[in-house]
Amino acid sequence: SKLKIYHPRIGTAFSAVVSKHKYYRVTNYDSNAIQAREGIRTFLRSTEVQLIIFDLHGTITNRTSIHPYHIKYRNKYIENKLGNPLSENHMGGTDETFALFPQLDKHEFYKFRDNDPLFDFGKIHLPNPLLAVKLKSLSKRFKTILYTDSYLRQIERTLISIGIHDTFDSIIGMENGHRKSTSQFTIYPELCSNLDIEMSNILIVGDRMDKDINPVLQVGGNGIQIESSAYILDAIELINKTFTNKT
């Protein structure tokens, strides 16, 4: 199986890797870099790509944290921890909800949920056979990595529910110790060093500018931003039409 977590190297060699990449100041309004279409924005410096990095929630699939089934489960967990029922007002995202209860650790909740056999990821993430076919076809042309700020157990269960658990060459989750919002200083220079490629030959596909797209653009890579997972098949079609594999 291809399913595995990728552990980037860290240590003394790290600073030397970072220094070889030019840092670009990129904003969301860099009109020279943006091409827009419905639901998709592209930020391209090259059409030759060797590595494609995909975000998970909001990109390949919908966001778990705002699904009604997840909210009900999360609120029940909080109620059990506090010993009191929650008001009906706690219907927002998980980060916002746990911020109201500083005595609780949201990461402990994630670990509990991810390992709970009674929590059904299949109620949130439905099988998507067409997406599976398209991603596997893409992986024959490019190296593909899934990068998400989630724990590996959640990632595994989500991908299995969708039917794409054997699609990506590697997976980077929270166990690697870094966060996506600062990956221009950590993950991406390490990937370039480990794979012997340039940042101009990396493409990120994600739904958020701050955590997904900008860190890649800031070290010279390419980006495709989509409004939601409803546009992921359009993004894959765009990749097939736009990019060649630089060998």
C-alpha positions as CSV (number, residue, x, y, z in Angstrom):
1,S,0.0,0.0,0.0
2,K,1.1,3.6,-0.7
3,L,-0.4,4.9,2.5
4,K,2.3,6.1,4.8
5,I,3.3,9.2,6.7
6,Y,6.3,11.2,5.4
7,H,8.7,12.3,8.0
8,P,10.9,15.2,6.7
9,R,14.4,15.4,8.0
10,I,15.2,18.2,10.4
11,G,18.5,19.3,12.0
12,T,21.8,20.9,11.0
13,A,21.2,20.4,7.2
14,F,18.0,22.3,7.4
15,S,19.3,25.9,7.3
16,A,21.5,25.1,4.3
17,V,18.5,23.8,2.4
18,V,16.4,26.9,3.1
19,S,19.0,29.3,1.9
20,K,18.9,28.0,-1.7
21,H,15.3,29.2,-2.3
22,K,14.5,32.7,-3.1
23,Y,11.7,34.1,-0.9
24,Y,8.9,35.9,-2.8
25,R,6.6,38.4,-1.2
26,V,3.2,37.3,-2.4
27,T,-0.2,38.6,-1.6
28,N,-3.7,37.5,-2.5
29,Y,-3.9,40.4,-4.9
30,D,-0.9,39.7,-7.0
31,S,-2.7,40.3,-10.3
32,N,0.3,39.4,-12.4
33,A,0.2,35.9,-11.0
34,I,-3.5,35.2,-10.9
35,Q,-5.7,33.7,-13.5
36,A,-9.3,33.3,-12.4
37,R,-12.2,31.2,-13.4
38,E,-15.4,30.2,-11.6
39,G,-14.4,28.5,-8.4
40,I,-10.7,28.3,-9.3
41,R,-7.7,30.7,-9.1
42,T,-4.3,29.8,-10.5
43,F,-0.9,31.2,-9.4
44,L,1.6,29.8,-11.9
45,R,5.3,30.4,-12.5
46,S,6.0,27.3,-14.4
47,T,4.0,24.7,-16.4
48,E,6.6,22.0,-15.7
49,V,5.8,20.1,-12.5
50,Q,7.3,17.1,-10.7
51,L,5.4,17.1,-7.4
52,I,1.7,17.9,-6.7
53,I,0.7,18.5,-3.1
54,F,-3.0,18.2,-2.2
55,D,-4.8,19.6,0.8
56,L,-7.5,17.4,2.2
57,H,-10.4,19.1,4.0
58,G,-12.1,21.7,1.9
59,T,-10.1,20.6,-1.1
60,I,-10.4,16.8,-1.8
61,T,-13.4,16.4,0.5
62,N,-15.7,18.6,2.6
63,R,-14.7,19.9,6.0
64,T,-15.4,17.4,8.8
65,S,-15.6,20.0,11.5
66,I,-18.8,21.8,10.2
67,H,-20.7,18.7,9.3
68,P,-23.9,18.3,11.6
69,Y,-23.0,14.7,12.5
70,H,-19.5,15.8,13.7
71,I,-20.9,18.8,15.6
72,K,-23.4,16.6,17.4
73,Y,-20.6,14.1,18.3
74,R,-18.2,16.9,19.4
75,N,-20.8,18.6,21.6
76,K,-21.6,15.3,23.3
77,Y,-17.9,14.8,24.0
78,I,-17.7,18.3,25.6
79,E,-20.8,17.6,27.6
80,N,-19.3,14.4,29.0
81,K,-16.1,16.2,29.9
82,L,-17.9,19.1,31.6
83,G,-20.7,17.1,33.1
84,N,-23.2,19.7,31.8
85,P,-25.3,20.0,28.6
86,L,-24.2,22.6,26.0
87,S,-26.6,25.2,24.8
88,E,-27.9,25.0,21.3
89,N,-25.7,27.9,20.3
90,H,-22.6,25.7,20.0
91,M,-23.0,24.9,16.3
92,G,-19.8,26.5,14.9
93,G,-16.4,25.1,14.0
94,T,-14.4,23.0,16.4
95,D,-11.6,25.6,17.0
96,E,-14.1,28.3,17.9
97,T,-16.1,25.9,20.2
98,F,-13.0,24.7,22.1
99,A,-11.8,28.3,22.5
100,L,-14.8,28.7,24.8
101,F,-13.6,25.9,27.0
102,P,-9.9,26.5,27.7
103,Q,-9.9,23.7,30.3
104,L,-10.4,21.2,27.4
105,D,-7.7,20.1,24.9
106,K,-9.1,20.0,21.4
107,H,-6.2,17.8,20.3
108,E,-7.2,15.2,22.9
109,F,-10.7,15.3,21.4
110,Y,-9.3,14.7,17.9
111,K,-7.3,11.7,19.1
112,F,-10.3,10.3,20.9
113,R,-12.6,10.8,17.9
114,D,-10.2,9.4,15.4
115,N,-9.7,6.2,17.4
116,D,-13.4,5.8,18.3
117,P,-14.8,2.9,16.2
118,L,-18.3,4.3,16.8
119,F,-17.5,7.5,15.0
120,D,-18.5,7.0,11.4
121,F,-16.4,8.9,8.9
122,G,-18.5,7.4,6.2
123,K,-21.4,9.7,7.3
124,I,-19.3,12.7,6.4
125,H,-17.1,11.5,3.5
126,L,-18.9,9.5,0.8
127,P,-17.2,7.2,-1.7
128,N,-16.1,9.1,-4.8
129,P,-15.1,6.6,-7.5
130,L,-14.6,9.2,-10.2
131,L,-12.2,11.2,-8.0
132,A,-10.3,8.0,-7.2
133,V,-9.9,7.3,-11.0
134,K,-8.7,10.8,-11.7
135,L,-6.3,11.0,-8.8
136,K,-4.7,7.6,-9.7
137,S,-4.3,8.7,-13.3
138,L,-2.6,11.9,-12.1
139,S,-0.3,9.9,-9.8
140,K,1.0,8.1,-12.9
141,R,2.3,11.4,-14.3
142,F,3.4,13.2,-11.2
143,K,4.6,12.4,-7.7
144,T,1.7,13.2,-5.3
145,I,1.6,14.0,-1.6
146,L,-1.3,14.7,0.7
147,Y,-0.5,17.4,3.3
148,T,-3.0,18.2,6.0
149,D,-3.1,19.5,9.5
150,S,-4.8,16.4,10.8
151,Y,-3.6,13.3,12.6
152,L,-2.8,10.2,10.5
153,R,-5.6,8.1,11.9
154,Q,-8.2,10.6,10.8
155,I,-6.5,10.9,7.4
156,E,-6.6,7.1,7.0
157,R,-10.2,6.8,7.9
158,T,-11.2,9.7,5.7
159,L,-9.4,8.4,2.7
160,I,-10.8,4.9,3.2
161,S,-14.3,6.4,3.3
162,I,-13.8,8.2,0.0
163,G,-12.0,5.3,-1.6
164,I,-8.7,7.0,-2.2
165,H,-6.5,5.4,0.5
166,D,-4.0,3.9,-1.9
167,T,-3.7,7.0,-4.2
168,F,-0.9,9.2,-2.8
169,D,2.8,8.5,-2.8
170,S,3.1,10.0,0.7
171,I,1.1,11.6,3.4
172,I,2.2,14.4,5.8
173,G,0.1,14.9,8.9
174,M,0.3,16.5,12.3
175,E,2.7,13.8,13.5
176,N,5.5,15.5,11.5
177,G,5.7,18.3,14.0
178,H,5.2,21.2,11.6
179,R,2.2,23.3,10.5
180,K,1.2,24.3,7.0
181,S,1.1,28.0,7.6
182,T,4.9,28.1,8.1
183,S,5.8,25.4,5.6
184,Q,7.8,27.7,3.4
185,F,10.5,27.5,6.1
186,T,10.2,23.8,6.8
187,I,8.4,21.2,4.7
188,Y,8.9,22.6,1.2
189,P,12.6,23.2,1.4
190,E,13.0,19.7,2.9
191,L,10.9,18.2,0.1
192,C,13.0,19.9,-2.5
193,S,16.2,18.6,-0.9
194,N,14.9,15.1,-0.4
195,L,13.5,14.8,-3.9
196,D,16.3,16.8,-5.7
197,I,13.8,19.2,-7.3
198,E,13.3,22.9,-7.5
199,M,10.4,24.8,-5.9
200,S,9.3,26.0,-9.3
201,N,8.4,22.4,-10.1
202,I,6.0,22.0,-7.1
203,L,2.3,22.7,-7.3
204,I,-0.1,23.0,-4.4
205,V,-3.8,22.5,-4.7
206,G,-5.8,23.8,-1.7
207,D,-8.8,25.9,-0.6
208,R,-7.0,28.4,1.7
209,M,-4.6,31.1,0.7
210,D,-3.0,31.5,4.2
211,K,-2.3,27.8,5.0
212,D,-2.2,26.1,1.6
213,I,-1.2,28.5,-1.3
214,N,0.9,31.3,0.1
215,P,3.6,29.2,1.8
216,V,4.3,27.5,-1.6
217,L,4.2,30.7,-3.6
218,Q,6.6,32.4,-1.1
219,V,9.4,30.0,-2.1
220,G,8.7,30.1,-5.8
221,G,6.2,27.3,-6.3
222,N,2.8,27.2,-8.1
223,G,-0.7,27.1,-6.7
224,I,-4.3,26.3,-7.6
225,Q,-6.8,27.6,-5.1
226,I,-10.4,26.2,-5.2
227,E,-13.4,27.6,-3.4
228,S,-14.4,24.2,-2.1
229,S,-14.1,20.4,-2.8
230,A,-16.9,20.9,-5.3
231,Y,-14.2,22.1,-7.7
232,I,-11.5,19.4,-7.2
233,L,-12.4,17.5,-10.4
234,D,-12.2,20.8,-12.3
235,A,-8.8,21.4,-10.8
236,I,-7.5,18.0,-11.8
237,E,-8.7,18.6,-15.3
238,L,-6.9,21.9,-15.3
239,I,-3.7,20.2,-14.2
240,N,-3.9,17.7,-17.0
241,K,-4.3,20.4,-19.6
242,T,-1.8,22.8,-18.2
243,F,1.2,20.9,-16.8
244,T,3.9,18.7,-18.1
245,N,6.2,16.5,-16.0
246,K,9.7,18.0,-15.8
247,T,12.1,15.0,-15.6
